[in-house]
Structures are given as C-alpha cells and as structure tokens.
Amino acid sequence: MRTFTAEARTALAFLIGYLVVFAWMLFAYLTHLIKWRSRYSLIFFHIIIRIASQGLGIAFGILGFSNTSVFLGFLILSAEGYFSPVLCAFRFLVSWHQHNLASGTSWLEPRETTDPTAPKPNKSRKLLVFIFLGPFALLIYRNNPVVAIHSILVLANVAIIIGGAYLAGADYNNLDSPDTQRRLEVSKITRSAGQGVFLACNAVLLVAIVHTLLNNMRHGDRSQRKGATPRIHPTLIIILLAWLPLTVRGTFGILQSVIFELSYFNPNNYTSSGFKPSFTAIEYGFGVLPEFLTCVLLNLTYVTSRKDAPRRQINERGFEALQMGDRAQLVV
C-alpha cells in the first residue's frame, strides 16, 4: 500500500487552502455579493485550475510514475497557473480606475462611450475576435493597453508550453546525447523568453500601480468626500502587495527555465515515488505559494472596495472632457 509522500502532503495542504477560497467565492456568487461577470471570475477560473492541479499532485505523490498521464496533467495545469494571476492584477487595477477616477474610465483600458444615442458596442463580436484571432486582435483593438498586455501574455504562455512539450521527448537517461542537449537548449530559450515576458509585464504592472498611487495621493478619488485630504485607497495598497508574490513567481519561473537543477525534467529531482522533499519545498514555496497569496490578496479587495462609487454613465462629450482631465492629473 502506497503512503503519502512529501509531494502529496504539500499538494493536499494547498488543495485545502484553494478549496477554502473557492467556497468563499462560490458563496459570494450565489448570494450576489459579487457578480459572475466581474473581475473576480478570472480568479475563480485560476482557482479551479489550481484545484485540479493540486488534485493531480496528490495523485502523483501517491502513484509516483506508475501513471505518467497523471504526471503530465499535473505539469500542464501547473504551467497554466501563472498566466491568470498576472492578468487578474491588471483587471483589478482597471476596475479600480473605472470606479474611482473622475472620468469613470481607465487609461489602461479606455471604455466605449455610453452615450445613449451612440450605437451599442457588440461585445459578442469582440469576444469572437479574441477567440479566433488571439494576439492578432491587436490589429483591431490596438489603442487598448490591456489588450496588448493580454495578447503578449498569450504568446508568452504559448512559448512556455512549447518549451515544456519539446522537453517531454528527451532521453534523460542519456543527458549527453546530441538530441537531448538540443532539446534542453531549445526549451531553455523558449521557456526563458516566455517567463521573461511575464516578468516584464509585472514590471509594467508596477509602473501602472505606482502611477495610480501617486495620482491618488495628489488628487484623491471618488470614494472620498469633497474637500477631504487625499489619501491612498486601501485597494491600491492590496494590489501593490499582490504584485510582490507575482514577481517572486516570475523570477522563479526564469530561474527554473535556465537552471536545470530546478527543472521538472531533471531526473535528480525525483525518487522512485515522485518528487524529492527538497524539490517539493522549492517548487511549492516559490511556485504555488506566491500564486495562492495573490489570490487571497486580490479577494481581500472585496472588503476595501465595498464603498467605492459605482461606474459612471458618461455621455460622449463628458467622456472626452473627463478623460482629458484624468490625463492632466497623470502629468502633474
């Protein structure tokens, strides 16, 4: 009878943590505390992926390499875990702009005018464009910074997946063979490039957060009383804190791509039953834990944003005037 390895116990601990967050979000959805069509749904999607990943991690910790399909499924879902939190942080910052800036819009994602006389934007068509064109949707929505970031992240994610898949066919019993060395080199380049793009997007996120913080300190926001001394909105502080574990995760991703000793594909990181305890500690401490902390922190913005003003309904002229006012604030 197989027993729980260090990998299985650690995966179980994180599974419980993610299930707690999942239960809170499901309760919030069912009681209409948060809406399905909101920024929280991207976190919810990430949590579902991570729950599946941790479930496979437990199975791998118990079965070891007797079922390679479980191992491959665990690797694929784990690789997808970093994409959504980065995008989540951008979406939460955009939402804060829309609720708190005077214009009611975000300079990261300019909103369409809500002039009742203007034609309604076709959201279904926009969604189909992104589904079928992917990153090439930039050619149509090129004036939208978040669209650009999203598209770049998709390309980076594809590079990471390709790099990992290319390593899957290597012969790790003969690391010195030309084929294995070629696969290692190609994988190192593609995965490092992908992880580097993720980390670069984190840097862009930091610039956007700091820009918003400085603007908030100077001019306040719509949640504050008129004439009150400007203060930093607590949601912005939480988003800044969420940026820290994302950066740890991104840095670890690059190190794991470049340093073979940290790679999933290094046979020295395994025993006959699965991961070595030392590799388990590194992988979960610098890979899974930062993602979990980001989820928890972004969920805490529900508390700090409860008193935010609703999104403004802006006519076409007001939209242009207020947007110019926001840009002027950013320059000050």
C-alpha positions as CSV (number, residue, x, y, z in Angstrom):
1,M,0.0,0.0,0.0
2,R,1.4,3.4,-1.0
3,T,1.7,6.2,1.5
4,F,1.5,10.0,1.2
5,T,4.8,11.4,0.1
6,A,6.0,15.0,0.9
7,E,4.7,16.0,-2.5
8,A,1.2,14.5,-1.7
9,R,1.1,16.1,1.7
10,T,2.1,19.5,0.4
11,A,-0.3,19.3,-2.5
12,L,-3.1,18.4,-0.1
13,A,-2.3,21.4,2.1
14,F,-2.6,23.8,-0.8
15,L,-5.7,22.0,-2.1
16,I,-7.4,22.7,1.2
17,G,-6.3,26.3,1.0
18,Y,-7.7,26.7,-2.5
19,L,-10.9,24.9,-1.6
20,V,-11.5,27.5,1.2
21,V,-11.1,30.4,-1.2
22,F,-13.3,28.5,-3.7
23,A,-16.0,28.1,-1.1
24,W,-15.9,31.8,-0.2
25,M,-16.2,32.8,-3.8
26,L,-19.0,30.4,-4.6
27,F,-20.9,31.7,-1.6
28,A,-20.3,35.3,-2.8
29,Y,-21.6,34.4,-6.3
30,L,-24.7,32.6,-5.0
31,T,-25.6,35.4,-2.6
32,H,-24.9,38.1,-5.2
33,L,-22.1,39.7,-3.2
34,I,-20.1,39.6,-6.4
35,K,-21.2,39.2,-9.9
36,W,-20.3,36.4,-12.3
37,R,-19.4,38.9,-15.0
38,S,-16.8,40.7,-12.9
39,R,-13.1,40.8,-12.3
40,Y,-13.4,38.1,-9.7
41,S,-14.3,35.5,-12.2
42,L,-10.8,35.4,-13.6
43,I,-9.5,34.5,-10.1
44,F,-12.3,31.9,-9.8
45,F,-11.0,30.4,-13.1
46,H,-7.5,30.3,-11.8
47,I,-8.7,28.6,-8.6
48,I,-10.5,25.9,-10.5
49,I,-7.3,25.2,-12.5
50,R,-5.2,25.1,-9.3
51,I,-7.7,22.7,-7.5
52,A,-7.4,20.3,-10.5
53,S,-3.6,20.7,-10.4
54,Q,-3.3,20.0,-6.7
55,G,-5.6,17.0,-7.0
56,L,-3.3,15.6,-9.7
57,G,-0.3,16.5,-7.4
58,I,-1.8,14.4,-4.7
59,A,-2.4,11.5,-7.1
60,F,1.2,11.8,-8.4
61,G,2.5,11.8,-4.9
62,I,0.7,8.5,-4.2
63,L,1.1,6.8,-7.5
64,G,4.5,8.0,-8.5
65,F,5.5,7.2,-12.1
66,S,3.2,4.2,-12.3
67,N,0.7,6.6,-14.1
68,T,2.6,9.0,-16.4
69,S,-0.7,10.6,-17.6
70,V,-1.3,12.0,-14.1
71,F,2.2,13.4,-14.0
72,L,1.8,15.1,-17.5
73,G,-1.6,16.5,-16.5
74,F,-0.1,17.9,-13.3
75,L,2.7,19.6,-15.3
76,I,0.3,21.1,-17.9
77,L,-2.1,22.6,-15.3
78,S,0.8,23.8,-13.1
79,A,2.2,25.7,-16.1
80,E,-1.1,27.4,-16.7
81,G,-1.3,28.6,-13.1
82,Y,0.9,31.7,-13.5
83,F,-0.9,33.2,-16.6
84,S,-4.2,34.1,-14.9
85,P,-2.9,35.8,-11.7
86,V,-0.9,38.3,-13.7
87,L,-3.9,39.2,-15.9
88,C,-6.0,39.3,-12.7
89,A,-3.9,42.0,-11.2
90,F,-4.2,44.2,-14.3
91,R,-8.0,43.7,-14.4
92,F,-8.3,44.7,-10.7
93,L,-6.3,47.9,-11.4
94,V,-8.5,48.7,-14.4
95,S,-11.6,48.1,-12.3
96,W,-10.3,50.5,-9.6
97,H,-9.8,53.2,-12.2
98,Q,-13.3,52.7,-13.6
99,H,-14.9,53.1,-10.1
100,N,-12.7,55.8,-8.7
101,L,-11.2,58.0,-11.3
102,A,-13.2,61.2,-12.2
103,S,-13.6,60.1,-15.8
104,G,-15.1,56.7,-14.9
105,T,-12.7,55.0,-17.3
106,S,-9.2,53.5,-17.2
107,W,-6.3,54.8,-19.2
108,L,-5.2,51.1,-19.3
109,E,-8.5,50.1,-21.0
110,P,-10.5,53.0,-22.3
111,R,-14.2,52.3,-22.2
112,E,-16.6,52.8,-25.1
113,T,-18.8,55.8,-24.8
114,T,-22.1,55.2,-23.0
115,D,-23.9,57.9,-24.9
116,P,-27.5,56.6,-25.3
117,T,-27.6,57.9,-28.8
118,A,-24.4,56.1,-29.8
119,P,-24.6,52.5,-31.2
120,K,-24.1,49.8,-28.6
121,P,-20.7,48.0,-28.8
122,N,-21.0,44.5,-29.9
123,K,-19.4,42.6,-27.0
124,S,-20.1,39.2,-28.6
125,R,-18.3,40.2,-31.8
126,K,-15.4,41.5,-29.7
127,L,-15.2,38.1,-27.8
128,L,-15.3,36.2,-31.1
129,V,-12.4,38.3,-32.4
130,F,-10.3,37.4,-29.4
131,I,-11.2,33.8,-29.6
132,F,-10.3,33.4,-33.3
133,L,-7.6,35.9,-33.8
134,G,-5.9,35.7,-30.4
135,P,-2.9,38.1,-30.3
136,F,-3.7,39.3,-33.8
137,A,-6.8,41.0,-32.3
138,L,-4.3,43.8,-31.5
139,L,-4.6,44.9,-35.1
140,I,-8.3,45.8,-34.4
141,Y,-8.0,46.9,-30.7
142,R,-4.6,48.5,-30.9
143,N,-5.4,51.5,-28.7
144,N,-6.1,49.4,-25.7
145,P,-3.0,48.7,-23.5
146,V,-4.7,45.9,-21.6
147,V,-5.5,44.1,-24.8
148,A,-1.8,44.5,-25.8
149,I,-0.7,43.0,-22.5
150,H,-3.2,40.2,-22.7
151,S,-2.1,39.3,-26.2
152,I,1.6,39.4,-25.2
153,L,0.9,37.2,-22.2
154,V,-0.9,34.7,-24.5
155,L,2.2,34.5,-26.8
156,A,4.5,34.1,-23.8
157,N,2.3,31.3,-22.4
158,V,2.4,29.5,-25.7
159,A,6.2,29.7,-25.7
160,I,6.4,28.2,-22.2
161,I,4.1,25.3,-23.2
162,I,6.0,24.6,-26.4
163,G,9.3,24.6,-24.5
164,G,7.9,22.2,-21.9
165,A,6.4,19.9,-24.5
166,Y,9.6,19.8,-26.5
167,L,11.5,18.5,-23.4
168,A,9.0,15.7,-22.9
169,G,10.5,13.6,-25.7
170,A,14.1,13.9,-24.4
171,D,16.1,10.9,-23.2
172,Y,17.0,11.8,-19.6
173,N,19.0,8.6,-19.1
174,N,21.5,9.9,-21.6
175,L,21.8,13.7,-20.9
176,D,25.0,14.0,-23.0
177,S,23.3,12.8,-26.3
178,P,23.1,15.5,-29.0
179,D,19.3,15.1,-29.2
180,T,18.8,15.7,-25.5
181,Q,21.2,18.6,-25.4
182,R,19.4,20.2,-28.4
183,R,16.0,19.8,-26.7
184,L,17.4,21.2,-23.4
185,E,18.8,24.3,-25.2
186,V,15.7,25.0,-27.3
187,S,13.5,24.5,-24.3
188,K,15.7,26.8,-22.2
189,I,15.4,29.6,-24.8
190,T,11.6,29.4,-25.3
191,R,10.7,29.0,-21.7
192,S,13.1,31.7,-20.6
193,A,11.7,34.0,-23.2
194,G,8.2,33.3,-22.1
195,Q,8.9,33.7,-18.4
196,G,10.9,36.9,-19.2
197,V,7.8,38.4,-20.9
198,F,5.7,37.5,-17.9
199,L,8.2,39.2,-15.6
200,A,8.4,42.3,-17.9
201,C,4.6,42.5,-17.8
202,N,4.9,42.5,-14.0
203,A,7.3,45.5,-14.3
204,V,4.7,47.3,-16.4
205,L,2.1,46.5,-13.8
206,L,4.3,48.1,-11.1
207,V,4.6,51.3,-13.2
208,A,0.9,51.4,-13.6
209,I,0.3,50.8,-9.9
210,V,2.8,53.5,-8.8
211,H,1.4,55.9,-11.3
212,T,-2.1,55.4,-9.9
213,L,-0.9,55.6,-6.3
214,L,0.9,59.0,-6.9
215,N,-2.2,60.3,-8.7
216,N,-4.4,59.1,-5.8
217,M,-2.2,60.8,-3.2
218,R,-2.4,64.1,-5.1
219,H,-6.0,64.2,-6.1
220,G,-7.9,61.6,-4.1
221,D,-10.7,59.6,-5.7
222,R,-14.5,59.4,-6.0
223,S,-14.9,57.4,-2.8
224,Q,-13.5,60.3,-0.7
225,R,-15.6,63.2,0.5
226,K,-15.2,66.5,-1.4
227,G,-12.7,68.8,0.3
228,A,-11.1,65.9,2.3
229,T,-7.4,65.5,2.3
230,P,-6.4,63.0,-0.4
231,R,-5.4,59.5,0.9
232,I,-4.2,56.3,-0.6
233,H,-7.1,54.0,-1.3
234,P,-6.6,50.7,0.5
235,T,-7.4,48.6,-2.6
236,L,-4.3,50.1,-4.3
237,I,-2.2,49.0,-1.4
238,I,-3.5,45.5,-1.7
239,I,-2.9,45.4,-5.4
240,L,0.7,46.6,-4.8
241,L,1.1,43.8,-2.2
242,A,-0.2,41.3,-4.7
243,W,2.5,42.4,-7.1
244,L,5.2,41.2,-4.8
245,P,4.4,37.4,-4.8
246,L,3.8,37.7,-8.6
247,T,7.3,39.0,-9.0
248,V,8.7,36.2,-6.8
249,R,6.8,33.7,-9.0
250,G,8.1,35.3,-12.2
251,T,11.7,35.3,-11.0
252,F,11.5,31.7,-10.0
253,G,10.0,30.9,-13.4
254,I,13.0,32.3,-15.2
255,L,15.4,30.5,-12.8
256,Q,13.6,27.2,-13.3
257,S,13.9,27.6,-17.1
258,V,17.6,28.5,-17.0
259,I,18.9,26.3,-14.2
260,F,18.4,22.6,-15.0
261,E,18.8,21.7,-11.3
262,L,15.5,23.4,-10.7
263,S,13.7,21.9,-13.6
264,Y,10.9,19.3,-13.6
265,F,12.8,17.5,-16.2
266,N,15.9,16.9,-14.1
267,P,15.9,13.2,-13.1
268,N,17.9,14.1,-10.0
269,N,14.8,15.9,-8.5
270,Y,12.9,12.6,-8.3
271,T,12.9,9.4,-6.3
272,S,11.1,6.2,-7.3
273,S,7.9,7.5,-5.7
274,G,7.9,11.1,-7.0
275,F,9.5,14.5,-6.1
276,K,12.3,14.7,-3.6
277,P,11.3,16.6,-0.5
278,S,13.8,19.3,-1.2
279,F,12.5,19.9,-4.7
280,T,8.9,19.8,-3.3
281,A,9.8,22.6,-0.9
282,I,11.3,24.8,-3.6
283,E,8.6,24.2,-6.2
284,Y,5.7,24.9,-3.8
285,G,7.5,27.6,-1.8
286,F,8.4,29.7,-4.9
287,G,5.8,28.5,-7.4
288,V,2.5,27.6,-5.9
289,L,2.6,29.7,-2.7
290,P,3.0,33.1,-4.5
291,E,0.1,32.3,-6.7
292,F,-2.1,31.4,-3.7
293,L,-1.1,34.6,-1.8
294,T,-2.0,36.7,-4.9
295,C,-5.5,35.0,-5.0
296,V,-6.1,35.7,-1.3
297,L,-4.9,39.3,-1.5
298,L,-7.0,40.1,-4.6
299,N,-10.0,38.6,-2.9
300,L,-9.5,40.9,0.1
301,T,-10.2,43.9,-2.2
302,Y,-13.8,43.0,-1.9
303,V,-13.7,44.4,1.6
304,T,-11.7,47.5,0.7
305,S,-13.8,48.3,-2.4
306,R,-17.3,47.9,-0.9
307,K,-17.8,51.7,-0.6
308,D,-16.5,52.5,-4.0
309,A,-18.7,54.6,-6.2
310,P,-20.5,52.8,-9.0
311,R,-19.2,53.1,-12.5
312,R,-20.2,56.4,-14.1
313,Q,-22.5,56.6,-17.0
314,I,-20.9,59.1,-19.3
315,N,-22.1,60.8,-22.4
316,E,-19.8,61.3,-25.3
317,R,-18.8,64.9,-24.6
318,G,-18.4,64.2,-20.9
319,F,-16.3,61.2,-21.6
320,E,-13.9,63.2,-23.6
321,A,-13.7,66.1,-21.1
322,L,-13.2,63.9,-18.1
323,Q,-10.7,61.7,-19.8
324,M,-8.6,64.8,-20.7
325,G,-8.9,65.8,-17.0
326,D,-7.5,62.4,-15.9
327,R,-4.6,62.7,-18.3
328,A,-3.8,66.1,-17.0
329,Q,-3.8,64.6,-13.4
330,L,-1.3,62.0,-14.6
331,V,1.1,64.6,-15.9
332,V,1.0,66.7,-12.7
